């Protein structure tokens, strides 16, 4: 029965699953806003890190388990278990990365991914060879399947909502615990039965690997996951913020930087004047490409880790602009930086209230949302809204 596991290896297996989930789903969130070959590379990287995280977690858990002393691993089933996991995870991510997936397609992809995770687990389990055979409790097998499918569905939802920062970290923790829960639930229902009728390893079984060899392979994959996780945490370079309040030298540099972007027939001075007056379009990413959202539809802009998100009153979408760049481009008569991570459109504010040392404003739309206001900006926001200081 499920007892005698090494607690340190159990903890390591959970950490590996969390890091693999964070890196894999973090890469997956970037797929939908990335065109061409880069999109395929990101999709492959996401599938790879998810599969390696799941597979490595499984075999770290196997090393933590009290296996029979004569147990060895058949190489072919062990390799098949990884390839099966990578293929199914990749196909599931691909299905939900094309267009705007329906709820049915997300559920079907989750079912496929969950089946792949469970299949990887049990194919890997039956890659064990020795003077024993393995029995499973059906109720716990069913529980493991349900955990795997639920894990897959939650992970795909993270992918579709493109969560980053704390939300992605929380989702990765849930994912890691759930994948580990699936594994250890399956292990709890597993029993090694020695003696008559046991499967005894022979040369006909093919190549085998000892637990020591598997330990070296797993250690290498743990290094790969840790390296990918740390590289993913390195912040990406942002576009240089540009302001229009600089001196003549700054304006000359700005003019030089806009010559290529404004096209032929428009002078640098006209480009500077257009920027000073405020742009009328804001680029956002959608499944079909980059959309140019009318600035009048923008309710708020939020910096979120490596990304910037634009809310149009219905939903948030990623924008290639850095928040400082957006602040410099948009009309200051309409838009205001109310927090180091937030810009709001003053005409869309419907409510303001005190909250702690600062305040919160509500912006209208079919999906109204709240934006924090830092303490130093509260008075200015109230003044822009025409409210008296003590109102």
C-alpha positions as a printed Julia matrix, in Angstrom:
391×3 Matrix{Float64}:
   0.0     0.0     0.0
   0.93    3.71   -0.17
   3.39    4.1     2.71
   7.05    4.64    3.37
   7.62    7.32    0.7
  10.69    9.52    1.1
   9.2    12.88    2.2
  12.05   14.9     0.67
  11.62   13.33   -2.74
   7.85   13.77   -2.48
   8.37   17.48   -1.8
  10.85   17.69   -4.69
   8.35   16.04   -7.05
   5.72   18.66   -6.19
   8.21   21.52   -6.69
   9.21   20.07  -10.08
   5.56   19.88  -11.16
   4.99   23.49  -10.08
   8.05   24.79  -11.95
   7.16   22.79  -15.06
   3.59   24.09  -14.93
   4.69   27.7   -14.43
   7.15   27.6   -17.32
   4.89   25.61  -19.66
   1.73   27.62  -19.13
   3.72   30.86  -19.01
   5.02   30.1   -22.5
   1.56   29.01  -23.57
   0.05   32.37  -22.59
   2.31   34.03  -25.17
   1.3    31.8   -28.08
  -1.94   33.53  -29.04
  -0.32   36.94  -29.43
   2.72   35.72  -31.36
   2.71   35.32  -35.17
   4.47   32.92  -37.53
   7.27   30.53  -36.64
   7.74   32.07  -33.19
   4.25   30.92  -32.31
   5.09   27.33  -33.21
   8.3    27.51  -31.19
   6.43   28.81  -28.16
   3.79   26.11  -28.53
   6.46   23.4   -28.76
   8.29   24.88  -25.76
   5.09   24.99  -23.71
   4.28   21.36  -24.55
   7.87   20.31  -23.82
   8.07   21.93  -20.39
   4.62   20.71  -19.36
   5.4    17.16  -20.5
   8.87   17.15  -18.9
   7.44   18.6   -15.69
   4.69   15.96  -15.51
   6.99   13.06  -16.5
   9.84   14.1   -14.19
   7.42   14.6   -11.31
   6.15   11.06  -11.92
   9.58    9.46  -11.81
  10.81   11.49   -8.84
   7.68   10.17   -7.14
   8.64    6.65   -8.24
  12.11    7.1    -6.75
  10.41    8.21   -3.53
   8.24    5.07   -3.42
   9.13    1.89   -1.5
   9.56   -0.36   -4.54
  10.58   -4.02   -4.37
  14.39   -4.32   -4.15
  14.64   -6.21   -7.46
  12.6    -3.64   -9.42
  14.06   -2.26  -12.65
  12.65   -0.08  -15.41
  12.02   -1.28  -18.95
  13.41    1.44  -21.21
  10.88    1.16  -24.04
   7.71    1.68  -21.93
   9.48    4.44  -20.02
  10.29    6.32  -23.25
   6.8     5.68  -24.62
   5.28    7.16  -21.47
   7.16   10.44  -22.06
   6.4    10.61  -25.79
   2.74    9.91  -25.1
   2.58   12.72  -22.56
   4.39   15.22  -24.84
   2.21   14.37  -27.85
  -1.09   14.63  -26.02
  -0.15   17.86  -24.22
   1.03   19.43  -27.5
  -2.14   18.44  -29.37
  -4.34   19.78  -26.55
  -2.53   23.13  -26.51
  -2.76   23.34  -30.3
  -6.52   22.77  -30.28
  -7.1    25.7   -27.94
  -4.56   28.0   -29.61
  -6.47   28.2   -32.92
  -9.09   30.96  -33.07
 -11.45   31.54  -30.15
 -12.06   28.06  -28.71
 -15.54   27.1   -27.56
 -16.29   25.63  -24.16
 -16.78   22.25  -25.84
 -13.34   22.4   -27.46
 -11.69   23.37  -24.17
 -13.48   20.52  -22.37
 -12.51   18.04  -25.1
  -8.89   19.21  -24.99
  -8.88   18.88  -21.2
 -10.26   15.35  -21.49
  -7.56   14.48  -24.03
  -4.78   16.0   -21.92
  -6.05   14.32  -18.75
  -6.19   10.97  -20.53
  -2.62   11.52  -21.71
  -1.39   12.31  -18.19
  -3.08    9.22  -16.75
  -1.82    7.04  -19.6
   1.71    8.3   -19.03
   1.39    7.41  -15.35
   0.15    3.87  -15.83
   2.4     3.09  -18.82
   5.34    4.23  -16.69
   4.12    2.14  -13.75
   3.9    -0.98  -15.89
   7.38   -0.3   -17.18
   8.52   -1.73  -13.84
   9.87   -5.26  -14.11
  10.76   -7.77  -11.45
   9.56  -10.83   -9.59
   6.12   -9.36   -8.91
   2.96   -8.17  -10.57
   0.99   -4.99   -9.95
  -2.65   -4.65   -8.89
  -4.75   -1.45   -8.76
  -7.83   -0.39   -6.84
 -10.4     0.74   -9.39
 -11.91    3.45   -7.19
  -8.54    5.16   -6.75
  -7.76    4.76  -10.45
 -11.0     6.59  -11.23
 -10.11    9.31   -8.71
  -6.71    9.72  -10.39
  -8.41   10.1   -13.8
 -10.79   12.78  -12.47
  -7.9    14.69  -10.86
  -5.91   14.57  -14.13
  -8.82   15.84  -16.25
  -9.63   18.59  -13.74
  -5.96   19.6   -13.69
  -5.86   19.75  -17.49
  -9.03   21.86  -17.65
  -7.72   24.36  -15.11
  -4.4    24.58  -16.92
  -6.04   25.24  -20.27
  -8.15   27.97  -18.69
  -4.92   29.63  -17.54
  -3.66   29.4   -21.1
  -6.79   31.03  -22.53
  -6.94   33.88  -20.05
  -3.21   34.62  -20.5
  -2.7    35.1   -16.79
   0.7    36.27  -15.62
   2.36   37.4   -12.42
   0.73   36.3    -9.18
  -2.23   34.69  -10.93
   0.05   32.49  -13.02
   2.12   31.59   -9.96
  -1.02   30.61   -8.06
  -2.27   28.58  -11.01
   1.09   26.8   -11.3
   0.98   25.9    -7.61
  -2.51   24.47   -8.01
  -1.4    22.62  -11.15
   1.67   21.14   -9.44
  -0.29   19.99   -6.41
  -3.03   18.51   -8.62
  -0.63   16.58  -10.89
   1.19   15.28   -7.82
  -2.16   14.44   -6.24
  -3.08   12.41   -9.33
   0.21   10.5    -9.1
   0.06    9.74   -5.4
  -3.63    8.88   -5.58
  -2.77    6.29   -8.23
   0.15    5.05   -6.11
  -2.12    4.72   -3.08
  -4.27    2.27   -5.02
  -1.29    0.24   -6.29
   0.0    -2.96   -4.76
   3.0    -5.15   -5.58
   2.15   -8.85   -5.34
   5.16  -11.2    -5.26
   5.19  -14.91   -5.93
   3.28  -17.06   -8.37
   1.99  -15.37  -11.47
   4.42  -12.53  -11.08
   6.09  -10.89  -14.04
   9.74  -11.89  -13.91
  12.13   -9.82  -15.98
  13.94  -11.72  -18.72
  16.11  -10.78  -21.69
  12.98  -10.92  -23.82
  11.64   -7.92  -21.97
  14.18   -5.69  -23.72
  16.58   -3.13  -22.36
  16.29   -2.29  -18.68
  17.59    0.51  -16.47
  18.31    0.38  -12.77
  16.92    2.95  -10.34
  20.41    4.48  -10.21
  20.4     5.13  -13.97
  16.9     6.58  -13.75
  18.11    8.85  -10.96
  20.75   10.35  -13.26
  18.2    10.93  -16.05
  15.72   12.51  -13.65
  18.41   14.73  -12.14
  19.31   16.01  -15.63
  15.65   16.75  -16.43
  15.25   18.52  -13.08
  18.14   20.77  -14.12
  16.42   21.47  -17.47
  13.17   22.42  -15.75
  14.93   24.62  -13.2
  16.92   26.36  -15.95
  13.8    27.0   -18.03
  11.95   28.27  -14.98
  14.72   30.72  -14.08
  15.09   31.92  -17.68
  11.35   32.52  -17.88
  11.58   34.75  -14.81
  14.13   37.05  -16.51
  12.18   40.2   -17.51
  11.93   41.0   -21.21
  13.15   44.37  -22.55
  10.36   46.89  -22.88
   9.95   49.56  -25.51
  11.71   52.76  -24.45
   9.23   55.17  -22.97
   8.94   58.47  -24.83
   7.66   61.73  -23.37
   6.85   64.96  -25.13
   7.97   67.24  -22.33
  11.69   67.06  -23.04
  14.03   69.63  -24.51
  14.78   70.3   -28.15
  17.41   67.55  -28.24
  14.87   65.03  -26.97
  12.35   66.12  -29.61
  14.97   65.75  -32.31
  15.65   62.2   -31.13
  11.92   61.49  -31.06
  11.56   62.77  -34.61
  14.35   60.5   -35.79
  12.75   57.5   -34.11
   9.37   58.09  -35.78
  10.47   58.58  -39.38
  10.16   54.9   -40.22
   6.88   54.4   -38.33
   4.86   57.29  -39.77
   5.64   56.51  -43.4
   6.73   58.61  -46.34
   5.08   61.98  -47.0
   4.74   62.91  -43.31
   7.41   65.11  -41.77
   9.03   64.45  -38.41
   7.52   67.65  -36.98
   4.03   66.51  -38.02
   4.66   63.14  -36.36
   5.7    64.89  -33.11
   2.61   67.09  -33.22
   0.39   64.05  -33.81
   1.89   62.3   -30.81
   1.59   65.39  -28.65
  -2.11   65.64  -29.53
  -2.68   62.03  -28.51
  -3.03   58.96  -30.69
  -6.48   57.72  -31.67
  -5.67   53.99  -31.93
  -4.23   51.56  -29.39
  -2.86   48.19  -30.62
  -4.13   45.05  -28.85
  -3.58   41.38  -29.58
  -6.42   39.11  -30.69
  -6.64   35.59  -32.09
  -6.79   36.9   -35.64
  -3.85   39.3   -35.25
  -3.2    42.8   -33.93
  -6.3    44.98  -33.65
  -6.25   48.78  -33.53
  -8.66   49.72  -30.78
 -10.14   53.21  -30.89
  -8.76   55.22  -27.96
 -12.28   56.36  -27.07
 -13.14   52.74  -26.24
 -10.25   52.31  -23.81
 -11.29   52.32  -20.16
  -8.0    51.49  -18.51
  -4.47   50.26  -19.14
  -2.73   47.98  -16.67
   0.9    46.92  -16.42
   1.11   43.22  -15.56
   4.63   41.77  -15.24
   6.05   41.53  -18.79
   2.8    42.64  -20.43
   0.43   45.59  -20.66
  -3.32   44.96  -20.72
  -6.0    47.22  -22.18
  -9.6    47.08  -20.91
 -12.29   48.18  -23.36
 -15.27   47.87  -21.01
 -15.84   44.25  -21.99
 -12.55   42.44  -21.44
  -8.8    42.87  -21.14
  -6.44   42.23  -24.04
  -2.68   42.33  -24.25
  -0.99   45.33  -25.87
   2.6    45.54  -27.18
   2.96   49.01  -25.65
   4.71   49.52  -22.32
   2.58   51.49  -19.88
   5.02   54.45  -19.9
   4.88   54.5   -23.7
   1.06   54.42  -23.59
   1.04   57.32  -21.14
   3.2    59.38  -23.5
   1.06   58.58  -26.53
  -2.47   59.06  -25.2
  -4.26   62.4   -24.79
  -3.46   63.69  -21.28
  -6.76   65.56  -21.24
  -8.55   62.2   -21.23
  -6.11   59.68  -19.8
  -4.39   59.88  -16.43
  -1.78   57.74  -14.71
  -3.4    57.07  -11.33
  -1.0    54.38  -10.14
   2.4    53.15  -11.19
   0.65   50.2   -12.86
  -2.62   51.83  -13.99
  -3.88   54.46  -16.43
  -7.59   55.35  -16.59
  -9.85   57.24  -18.99
 -11.36   59.98  -16.82
 -14.64   60.31  -18.85
 -15.48   56.65  -18.11
 -15.23   56.94  -14.3
 -18.61   56.31  -12.65
 -17.6    55.94   -9.0
 -14.76   56.84   -6.65
 -14.38   55.77   -3.05
 -11.71   55.8    -0.39
  -9.9    52.54    0.24
  -7.06   52.46    2.75
  -4.61   55.3     2.14
  -5.69   55.62   -1.49
  -8.9    55.21   -3.45
 -10.64   53.02   -6.0
 -12.48   54.14   -9.13
 -15.04   52.17  -11.11
 -15.04   52.45  -14.9
 -18.24   51.91  -16.84
 -18.74   49.29  -19.5
 -20.69   46.09  -20.11
 -18.24   44.64  -17.59
 -17.51   47.39  -15.08
 -14.18   47.08  -13.31
 -12.29   48.7   -10.46
  -8.89   50.38  -10.64
  -6.79   51.44   -7.62
  -5.66   55.04   -7.21
  -2.49   55.74   -5.26
  -2.65   58.15   -2.32
  -0.64   60.84   -4.13
  -3.11   60.87   -7.04
  -6.44   60.94   -5.16
  -6.72   64.73   -4.97
  -5.89   65.15   -8.64
  -8.43   62.52   -9.71
 -11.16   64.18   -7.62
 -10.29   67.53   -9.14
 -10.42   66.08  -12.67
 -13.86   64.67  -11.83
 -15.07   68.08  -10.63
 -15.41   67.01   -6.99
 -14.69   69.33   -4.12
 -11.86   68.36   -1.77
 -14.17   67.54    1.1
 -17.11   66.26   -0.95
